[in-house]
């Protein structure tokens, strides 16, 4: 059924997260990938477009553009609303499913906001991370990074492959039709007023997009002529509500104050219950935030029937604030293994201070804790403060014989599960030429032919003659700027030798892809005809 269910400065590569050493588990891999985008704020990462919150990411250049008068954080929230609002809880269809990408030519979705947001999100799209999850995450980070509440986020949304029904309310839409549309999506009158006020706490209305609302050019910002909703255009707060109720500031914004009665959509909503809901929202910023937190979570969890979100939510306070990332496992021809990576520690409110070091101990293939351990010290430079609190990283390298193997690591009383049954060996793999440096920019659109040398270790006493690799590569999709994953490219990896208990397989493949496609590409590897034992290895990122 259709269910209604603060920025980190860690100095990491925006996409450098390899999961081939985790046990195959698609849901777990999706969570880990989204945690990386959410918790690790790399310089060109997911937060870059909304840092600072007044920033506008211009997809035509991949750079900030202050001249236009637009704001990416506000666009991200608006994109989620327009995607969700045509959902129908009675027919169990629509909701937040990225169908908005196919609908940007409609009058109800006028303006560049949606393709702006989807273009940026597309740089982070891959087999495990859907565009609809990125739209939902965009609302979560735009809200929290700009001073608002932490909205619960769970992963697992599935993207639509075609347009959904029309029905997004426009400024001209009458009150009855607006309330009926939101009711179909599961939101009553109080909810609709709250969602409107929360969605209009940042950004504004642009004369270039809505000339029927903005009747003159006085006091507008940028070449697109933004009339802000309140004075704190880059802050998530209750000012738009308090301005309206108190008769101060910008009085609730242009969709209240415009002299064109036909497009006074916010005013019609606020007055529909005799201003009771908006008055409650204006009583305090803490109450306003609590209500926004609730309606935003319901908005991003309004999803099509049959789609089940992954539990638990991405929340270091509820799961663990210590997590491994960027894990690489290698074996050489002498039977020596090396595991490298780092642990991330998030010091959320109430958590213990980040330790000066961590002792990381190997759990062997047999499941027994070994005496092989290393002390990882807290990085002095790879640190920062984000929406969850101060964040620190601890890099490590463990060396051990292939006869011992790997099934996990123990750190601070916790055991983290890994596997060495089958894994891509980065030290014996390569990509030529080297991919360009990652940035969410059109500079990544140049197509290059890459030679990918993939070498895989398989723990077996009866090695087959070959393994099969299946590549998942983002491809353009007709009718939307959102890509779609293509898995038609496969390769046969041939047995090339043995080292310790491992059989080693290799193949060289050729891929003509853009840098953007390369960074979104991954591979699964399996014994031919069997379930994949390597899932979601990123060959182009591992090559960096």
C-alpha positions as CSV (number, residue, x, y, z in Angstrom):
1,X,0.0,0.0,0.0
2,X,1.0,3.6,-0.3
3,X,2.6,4.3,3.1
4,X,3.0,7.5,5.0
5,X,5.5,6.4,7.0
6,X,24.4,19.6,10.1
7,X,27.1,19.3,7.6
8,X,30.3,17.3,8.2
9,X,33.8,18.5,7.3
10,X,35.5,15.1,7.1
11,X,38.1,15.5,4.3
12,X,37.2,12.5,2.2
13,X,36.7,12.0,-1.4
14,X,33.1,12.7,-2.2
15,X,32.4,9.2,-3.5
16,X,35.3,7.1,-2.2
17,X,33.4,4.3,-0.6
18,X,34.1,0.7,-1.6
19,X,32.0,-2.1,-0.1
20,X,33.3,-5.3,-1.8
21,X,34.6,-6.7,1.5
22,X,31.2,-6.6,3.2
23,X,29.0,-9.7,3.0
24,X,26.6,-9.4,0.0
25,X,23.5,-7.6,1.3
26,X,21.8,-5.1,-1.0
27,X,19.9,-3.3,1.7
28,X,22.9,-3.0,3.9
29,X,25.0,-1.7,1.0
30,X,22.4,1.0,0.3
31,X,22.4,2.1,3.9
32,X,26.2,2.3,4.0
33,X,26.3,4.3,0.7
34,X,23.8,6.8,1.9
35,X,25.4,7.1,5.3
36,X,28.6,8.1,3.4
37,X,26.7,10.9,1.6
38,X,24.9,12.0,4.7
39,X,27.6,11.8,7.4
40,X,30.8,12.5,5.4
41,X,30.9,16.0,4.1
42,X,33.6,15.9,1.4
43,X,34.6,19.1,-0.4
44,X,32.7,18.2,-3.5
45,X,30.2,16.0,-1.7
46,X,26.4,16.0,-1.2
47,X,26.4,19.1,1.0
48,X,28.5,21.2,-1.4
49,X,25.5,22.7,-3.3
50,X,23.9,24.0,-0.1
51,X,27.1,25.4,1.6
52,X,26.4,28.0,2.7
53,X,22.6,27.7,2.7
54,X,22.2,30.9,0.6
55,X,24.2,29.1,-2.2
56,X,22.8,28.4,-5.6
57,X,24.3,25.5,-7.5
58,X,24.2,26.3,-11.3
59,X,24.1,22.9,-13.1
60,X,25.2,24.6,-16.4
61,X,28.6,25.3,-14.8
62,X,28.8,23.1,-11.7
63,X,29.6,26.3,-9.8
64,X,27.9,28.7,-7.4
65,X,26.0,31.5,-9.1
66,X,24.9,34.3,-6.8
67,X,23.7,36.5,-9.7
68,X,20.5,34.5,-10.4
69,X,18.8,35.0,-7.0
70,X,18.1,31.3,-6.5
71,X,18.8,29.0,-3.6
72,X,19.5,25.3,-3.9
73,X,18.4,24.3,-0.4
74,X,14.9,25.8,-1.1
75,X,14.8,24.1,-4.5
76,X,15.6,20.7,-2.9
77,X,12.6,20.9,-0.5
78,X,10.4,22.2,-3.3
79,X,11.4,19.2,-5.5
80,X,10.4,16.7,-2.9
81,X,7.0,18.4,-2.4
82,X,6.2,18.4,-6.2
83,X,7.3,14.8,-6.5
84,X,5.3,13.6,-3.5
85,X,2.1,15.6,-3.7
86,X,0.5,13.7,-6.6
87,X,0.6,10.5,-4.6
88,X,-2.7,8.8,-3.8
89,X,-3.1,6.7,-0.7
90,X,-6.3,5.3,-2.0
91,X,-4.9,3.9,-5.2
92,X,-1.6,3.2,-3.6
93,X,0.3,5.0,-6.4
94,X,2.8,7.8,-6.7
95,X,4.3,9.7,-3.8
96,X,8.1,10.3,-3.6
97,X,9.3,8.2,-6.5
98,X,11.4,10.6,-8.7
99,X,8.6,10.8,-11.3
100,X,9.0,14.6,-11.1
101,X,11.9,14.2,-13.6
102,X,9.4,13.2,-16.3
103,X,7.0,16.0,-15.3
104,X,9.1,19.1,-15.6
105,X,7.4,20.2,-18.8
106,X,4.1,20.6,-17.1
107,X,2.8,24.1,-16.2
108,X,2.4,22.9,-12.6
109,X,6.2,22.3,-12.4
110,X,7.3,25.5,-14.1
111,X,10.8,26.8,-13.4
112,X,14.4,25.4,-13.2
113,X,14.2,24.2,-9.6
114,X,13.5,20.5,-10.3
115,X,16.1,19.9,-13.0
116,X,18.6,22.0,-11.0
117,X,18.1,19.6,-8.1
118,X,17.9,16.4,-10.1
119,X,21.0,17.3,-12.1
120,X,23.1,17.7,-8.9
121,X,21.7,14.5,-7.4
122,X,22.5,12.6,-10.5
123,X,26.2,12.8,-9.8
124,X,25.6,10.7,-6.7
125,X,23.2,8.2,-8.3
126,X,24.3,4.5,-8.6
127,X,23.0,1.0,-8.4
128,X,22.4,1.2,-4.7
129,X,21.2,4.8,-4.4
130,X,18.0,5.7,-6.2
131,X,17.1,9.2,-7.4
132,X,14.1,9.1,-5.1
133,X,16.3,8.4,-2.1
134,X,18.5,11.3,-3.1
135,X,15.4,13.6,-3.3
136,X,14.4,12.5,0.2
137,X,17.9,12.9,1.5
138,X,18.1,16.4,-0.1
139,X,15.1,17.5,2.0
140,X,16.7,16.1,5.2
141,X,20.1,17.8,4.7
142,X,18.7,21.1,3.4
143,X,16.5,21.3,6.5
144,X,19.1,20.4,9.1
145,X,22.1,22.1,7.5
146,X,20.2,25.4,7.3
147,X,19.3,25.4,11.0
148,X,16.1,23.3,11.0
149,X,15.3,20.0,12.7
150,X,16.7,16.6,12.0
151,X,14.2,14.7,9.9
152,X,14.3,10.9,10.2
153,X,15.6,9.4,7.0
154,X,15.3,5.8,5.9
155,X,16.5,4.4,2.6
156,X,15.0,2.0,0.0
157,X,12.8,4.1,-2.4
158,X,12.3,2.9,-5.9
159,X,12.3,5.2,-8.9
160,X,9.4,5.5,-11.3
161,X,10.1,4.9,-15.0
162,X,7.5,7.2,-16.3
163,X,5.5,10.3,-15.4
164,X,2.8,10.2,-12.7
165,X,-0.6,11.9,-12.7
166,X,-0.8,15.7,-12.7
167,X,-2.3,17.7,-9.9
168,X,0.4,19.8,-8.1
169,X,-1.3,22.9,-6.7
170,X,-0.4,26.1,-8.4
171,X,-0.7,29.6,-7.0
172,X,-4.0,29.9,-9.0
173,X,-5.4,26.6,-7.7
174,X,-8.5,27.2,-5.5
175,X,-8.7,26.2,-1.9
176,X,-11.0,23.2,-2.3
177,X,-8.9,21.7,-5.1
178,X,-5.7,22.2,-3.1
179,X,-7.0,20.6,0.0
180,X,-8.5,17.7,-2.0
181,X,-5.1,17.1,-3.7
182,X,-3.3,17.0,-0.3
183,X,-6.0,14.8,1.2
184,X,-5.4,12.2,-1.5
185,X,-1.8,12.3,-0.5
186,X,-2.8,11.7,3.2
187,X,-2.5,15.3,4.5
188,X,-5.5,17.1,6.2
189,X,-6.1,20.8,6.3
190,X,-3.8,21.4,9.4
191,X,-1.1,19.3,7.7
192,X,-1.4,21.2,4.5
193,X,-1.0,24.6,6.2
194,X,2.0,23.3,8.2
195,X,3.6,21.8,5.1
196,X,3.2,25.1,3.2
197,X,4.7,27.2,6.0
198,X,7.6,24.8,6.5
199,X,8.2,24.7,2.8
200,X,8.2,28.5,2.5
201,X,10.6,29.2,5.4
202,X,13.5,29.5,2.9
203,X,13.8,30.9,-0.6
204,X,11.1,32.9,-2.3
205,X,9.0,33.4,-5.5
206,X,10.8,34.4,-8.7
207,X,9.4,37.0,-11.1
208,X,11.0,35.1,-14.0
209,X,8.9,32.0,-13.1
210,X,5.8,33.6,-11.6
211,X,5.2,37.1,-13.1
212,X,1.6,36.9,-12.2
213,X,2.6,36.9,-8.5
214,X,5.5,39.4,-8.6
215,X,4.0,42.5,-10.2
216,X,6.9,44.9,-9.9
217,X,10.6,44.7,-9.7
218,X,11.1,46.6,-6.4
219,X,13.2,44.9,-3.8
220,X,13.9,41.8,-5.9
221,X,17.2,39.8,-5.8
222,X,19.1,38.5,-8.8
223,X,18.4,38.3,-12.5
224,X,15.5,36.0,-11.9
225,X,13.9,38.5,-9.5
226,X,13.4,36.7,-6.2
227,X,10.9,38.1,-3.7
228,X,11.7,36.3,-0.4
229,X,9.2,34.6,1.9
230,X,10.9,36.2,4.9
231,X,14.0,38.2,6.0
232,X,16.0,35.1,6.9
233,X,15.9,33.6,3.4
234,X,18.8,31.2,4.1
235,X,17.6,30.1,7.5
236,X,15.1,27.4,8.4
237,X,13.0,29.1,11.1
238,X,9.5,30.3,11.9
239,X,9.9,33.9,10.6
240,X,7.5,33.5,7.7
241,X,4.8,32.3,10.1
242,X,5.5,34.9,12.8
243,X,5.7,37.7,10.2
244,X,2.3,36.8,8.9
245,X,0.7,36.5,12.4
246,X,2.4,39.5,13.9
247,X,2.0,41.7,10.8
248,X,5.8,42.3,10.7
249,X,8.6,41.9,8.3
250,X,7.5,40.6,4.9
251,X,4.0,39.6,6.2
252,X,4.3,36.0,5.2
253,X,5.7,36.5,1.7
254,X,4.5,37.2,-1.8
255,X,1.9,34.5,-1.9
256,X,0.2,36.3,0.9
257,X,0.8,39.9,0.0
258,X,0.5,40.0,-3.8
259,X,-2.3,42.2,-4.9
260,X,-3.3,39.6,-7.5
261,X,-6.0,37.8,-5.4
262,X,-6.1,34.8,-7.7
263,X,-2.6,33.8,-6.7
264,X,-2.8,34.5,-2.9
265,X,-2.4,30.7,-2.3
266,X,-0.7,30.9,1.0
267,X,-3.2,33.4,2.3
268,X,-6.1,31.2,1.3
269,X,-4.6,28.3,3.1
270,X,-3.7,30.2,6.3
271,X,-7.2,31.7,6.5
272,X,-9.0,28.5,5.7
273,X,-9.1,27.5,9.4
274,X,-9.4,31.1,10.6
275,X,-5.6,31.3,11.1
276,X,-5.6,28.8,13.9
277,X,-2.8,26.5,12.5
278,X,-0.5,29.3,11.4
279,X,-0.9,31.1,14.7
280,X,0.2,27.9,16.6
281,X,3.2,27.7,14.2
282,X,4.1,31.3,15.0
283,X,4.1,30.8,18.7
284,X,7.6,29.5,19.0
285,X,10.5,28.4,16.8
286,X,10.7,25.1,18.7
287,X,7.1,24.3,18.0
288,X,7.4,25.3,14.4
289,X,10.4,23.0,14.0
290,X,8.7,20.0,15.7
291,X,5.8,20.3,13.3
292,X,8.0,20.7,10.2
293,X,10.0,17.6,11.4
294,X,6.8,15.6,11.4
295,X,5.2,16.7,8.1
296,X,8.6,16.5,6.3
297,X,9.1,12.9,7.5
298,X,5.6,12.0,6.3
299,X,6.2,13.7,3.0
300,X,9.4,11.8,2.2
301,X,7.9,8.5,3.4
302,X,4.8,8.8,1.2
303,X,5.8,6.1,-1.3
304,X,4.2,3.8,-3.8
305,X,2.6,0.5,-2.8
306,X,5.0,-2.4,-2.5
307,X,8.0,-0.2,-1.7
308,X,9.3,-1.0,1.8
309,X,11.8,1.3,3.4
310,X,14.9,-0.1,5.2
311,X,15.0,-0.1,9.0
312,X,16.5,1.3,11.1
313,X,16.8,5.0,10.1
314,X,20.1,6.5,9.3
315,X,20.7,7.9,12.8
316,X,24.0,7.5,14.7
317,X,22.3,8.1,18.0
318,X,20.0,5.0,17.5
319,X,22.5,2.6,15.8
320,X,26.2,3.3,16.4
321,X,28.2,6.4,16.0
322,X,31.3,4.3,15.1
323,X,31.3,2.9,11.6
324,X,33.9,1.5,9.1
325,X,34.3,3.0,5.7
326,X,36.5,2.9,2.6
327,X,37.5,-0.7,3.3
328,X,39.9,-2.3,0.9
329,X,41.1,-5.9,1.1
330,X,44.1,-7.2,-1.0
331,X,46.1,-10.3,-1.3
332,X,49.5,-10.7,-3.1
333,X,51.0,-13.6,-4.9
334,X,52.9,-14.6,-1.8
335,X,49.7,-15.2,0.2
336,X,49.9,-12.0,2.3
337,X,46.7,-10.0,2.9
338,X,46.3,-6.3,3.7
339,X,43.1,-4.6,4.9
340,X,43.0,-0.8,4.9
341,X,40.3,1.8,5.6
342,X,39.2,4.0,8.4
343,X,36.6,4.3,11.2
344,X,34.3,7.3,11.5
345,X,33.3,8.5,15.0
346,X,30.4,10.9,15.4
347,X,30.3,12.7,18.8
348,X,26.6,13.4,18.9
349,X,25.0,15.2,21.9
350,X,25.4,13.0,24.9
351,X,28.0,10.7,23.4
352,X,31.5,10.2,24.9
353,X,34.3,12.4,23.5
354,X,36.1,11.0,20.6
355,X,38.9,8.7,21.9
356,X,42.5,9.6,21.0
357,X,42.9,6.2,19.4
358,X,41.2,3.0,18.6
359,X,42.5,-0.6,18.9
360,X,41.3,-2.5,15.8
361,X,41.6,-6.3,16.0
362,X,41.3,-8.9,13.3
363,X,38.6,-11.6,13.5
364,X,39.9,-14.5,11.4
365,X,38.1,-16.5,8.8
366,X,37.2,-19.1,11.4
367,X,35.4,-16.5,13.5
368,X,38.0,-16.5,16.2
369,X,39.5,-13.2,17.4
370,X,43.2,-13.1,16.6
371,X,46.1,-11.4,18.2
372,X,46.6,-9.3,15.1
373,X,45.7,-5.7,15.9
374,X,46.7,-2.1,15.2
375,X,46.3,1.2,17.0
376,X,44.6,3.8,14.9
377,X,45.1,7.3,16.1
378,X,42.6,10.2,15.7
379,X,43.4,12.3,12.7
380,X,44.3,15.8,13.4
381,X,43.2,17.0,10.0
382,X,40.5,14.6,8.9
383,X,37.9,16.0,11.3
384,X,35.0,18.5,11.5
385,X,31.7,19.5,13.0
386,X,28.4,18.7,11.3
387,X,24.7,18.4,11.8
388,X,25.1,15.5,14.2
389,X,28.1,16.9,16.1
390,X,31.9,16.7,15.9
391,X,33.2,13.9,13.6
392,X,36.6,12.2,13.7
393,X,38.3,9.6,11.6
394,X,40.8,6.8,12.4
395,X,42.7,5.3,9.4
396,X,44.3,1.8,9.8
397,X,46.2,-0.9,8.0
398,X,46.2,-4.5,9.0
399,X,48.6,-7.1,7.6
400,X,47.9,-10.9,8.0
401,X,48.5,-14.2,6.2
402,X,45.9,-15.5,3.8
403,X,45.7,-18.7,5.9
404,X,44.2,-16.6,8.7
405,X,41.8,-14.7,6.5
406,X,39.1,-12.2,7.5
407,X,35.5,-12.4,8.8
408,X,35.4,-9.2,10.9
409,X,37.0,-6.5,13.0
410,X,36.5,-5.8,16.7
411,X,36.7,-2.2,17.8
412,X,35.6,-0.7,21.2
413,X,33.7,-3.8,22.1
414,X,31.8,-3.9,18.8
415,X,32.3,-6.5,16.0
416,X,31.9,-5.4,12.4
417,X,31.3,-8.2,9.9
418,X,33.4,-8.6,6.7
419,X,34.1,-11.5,4.3
420,X,37.0,-12.8,2.2
421,X,35.1,-15.5,0.3
422,X,35.4,-13.4,-2.8
423,X,36.7,-9.9,-3.3
424,X,38.1,-7.6,-5.9
425,X,41.8,-7.1,-5.3
426,X,42.6,-3.4,-5.8
427,X,46.4,-3.9,-5.7
428,X,46.1,-6.2,-8.7
429,X,43.4,-4.2,-10.5
430,X,43.6,-1.0,-12.5
431,X,41.8,1.6,-14.7
432,X,43.5,3.4,-17.6
433,X,43.5,6.3,-18.1
434,X,42.9,7.5,-14.6
435,X,39.4,9.0,-14.2
436,X,39.2,12.8,-13.8
437,X,38.9,14.2,-10.3
438,X,35.3,14.0,-9.0
439,X,33.2,17.2,-8.9
440,X,29.5,17.5,-9.5
441,X,30.2,19.5,-12.7
442,X,29.6,19.3,-16.5
443,X,33.4,18.8,-16.7
444,X,32.6,15.1,-16.0
445,X,30.5,14.8,-19.1
446,X,33.4,14.1,-21.5
447,X,33.3,10.5,-22.7
448,X,36.5,8.5,-22.5
449,X,37.3,4.9,-23.4
450,X,38.7,3.2,-20.2
451,X,40.5,-0.1,-20.0
452,X,39.4,-1.8,-16.8
453,X,41.6,-4.6,-15.4
454,X,39.6,-6.4,-12.8
455,X,41.3,-9.0,-10.6
456,X,39.3,-11.1,-8.1
457,X,40.3,-13.5,-5.4
458,X,38.0,-16.5,-4.7
459,X,38.4,-18.7,-1.6
460,X,37.9,-22.2,-2.9
461,X,39.4,-25.7,-3.0
462,X,37.8,-26.4,-6.4
463,X,38.3,-23.4,-8.5
464,X,36.0,-23.0,-11.6
465,X,37.6,-22.0,-14.8
466,X,35.9,-18.6,-14.8
467,X,33.8,-16.0,-12.9
468,X,31.3,-13.6,-14.3
469,X,31.3,-9.8,-13.6
470,X,28.2,-7.8,-14.2
471,X,28.7,-4.0,-14.6
472,X,26.0,-1.6,-13.4
473,X,26.4,1.7,-15.4
474,X,24.2,4.8,-15.2
475,X,22.8,5.7,-18.6
476,X,20.8,8.7,-19.8
477,X,17.0,8.2,-19.7
478,X,14.6,9.6,-22.2
479,X,12.3,12.2,-20.7
480,X,14.2,13.0,-17.5
481,X,17.6,14.2,-16.4
482,X,17.6,11.3,-14.0
483,X,19.8,8.4,-15.2
484,X,18.8,4.7,-15.1
485,X,21.1,1.7,-14.4
486,X,22.0,-0.6,-17.2
487,X,23.4,-4.0,-16.4
488,X,23.8,-5.4,-19.9
489,X,27.6,-5.3,-19.8
490,X,29.2,-8.4,-18.5
491,X,32.7,-9.9,-18.6
492,X,34.2,-13.4,-18.1
493,X,37.1,-13.4,-15.6
494,X,39.6,-16.2,-16.3
495,X,41.6,-18.2,-13.8
496,X,45.1,-16.9,-13.8
497,X,46.7,-18.6,-10.8
498,X,46.6,-19.5,-7.1
499,X,47.9,-17.8,-4.0
500,X,47.4,-19.4,-0.6
501,X,43.8,-20.6,-0.4
502,X,42.6,-18.2,-3.1
503,X,42.1,-18.7,-6.8
504,X,42.8,-15.5,-8.8
505,X,40.7,-14.5,-11.7
506,X,41.2,-11.5,-14.1
507,X,39.7,-9.8,-17.1
508,X,40.3,-6.6,-19.1
509,X,37.2,-4.8,-20.3
510,X,36.7,-1.6,-22.3
511,X,34.1,1.0,-21.3
512,X,33.3,4.2,-23.2
513,X,31.7,6.3,-20.5
514,X,31.7,9.8,-19.2
515,X,33.4,10.6,-15.9
516,X,30.0,11.0,-14.4
517,X,29.0,7.5,-15.5
518,X,32.3,6.1,-14.3
519,X,31.8,7.4,-10.8
520,X,28.3,5.9,-10.7
521,X,29.5,2.5,-12.0
522,X,29.9,-0.6,-10.0
523,X,30.3,-4.3,-10.6
524,X,29.0,-7.6,-9.1
525,X,31.0,-10.8,-9.4
526,X,29.8,-14.4,-9.1
527,X,30.6,-17.9,-10.0
528,X,28.8,-18.3,-13.3
529,X,25.1,-19.1,-12.7
530,X,25.3,-18.4,-9.0
531,X,24.3,-15.5,-6.7
532,X,26.8,-12.7,-6.6
533,X,29.4,-12.9,-3.9
534,X,31.0,-9.5,-4.7
535,X,28.4,-6.8,-4.7
536,X,28.8,-3.1,-5.6
537,X,32.5,-2.8,-6.1
538,X,33.4,0.6,-7.7
539,X,36.3,0.0,-10.1
540,X,36.8,3.6,-11.1
541,X,36.8,4.9,-7.5
542,X,39.1,2.1,-6.3
543,X,41.5,3.1,-9.0
544,X,42.0,6.6,-7.6
